[in-house]
Amino acid sequence: MAAKSVATATVRAVKGRKILPTRAALVLTSAAVTRIKEILEGKNEYIGLKIGVRQRGCNGLSYTLDYAIKKDPMDEEVFQDGVRVIIDKKAQLTLLGTEMDYVNTKLSSEFVFNNPNIKGTCGCGESFSVFAKCGMS
């Protein structure tokens, strides 16, 4: 049974920022931590959120956010400020060095992944690629 999608996400390519060695594969901002706590409040059957990737959009990949029921053996676990985020094994290399933020504007409320690994994004910001395509610099 597939898990219900929790939220939408936008990606931003980060230029000129090197991947910094950290203890966690993913770093959460305080806004992201607060929003994850709000999403999980009263949902004791879930252990946290699970981030994955799937093939979609004009650039190839997009993030998925679902409720996590369990951690699979090859999944990465990030525990920060009282919240648990599980990173699917297929998403781990695309997320290294990424900052997960939550942004609330007049037009949208969404998680934003500031990812230094992204080589290209689509115009709407929903899909990304981590490999340079032919003709891209």
Disulfide bonds with the S-S distance in Angstrom:
none
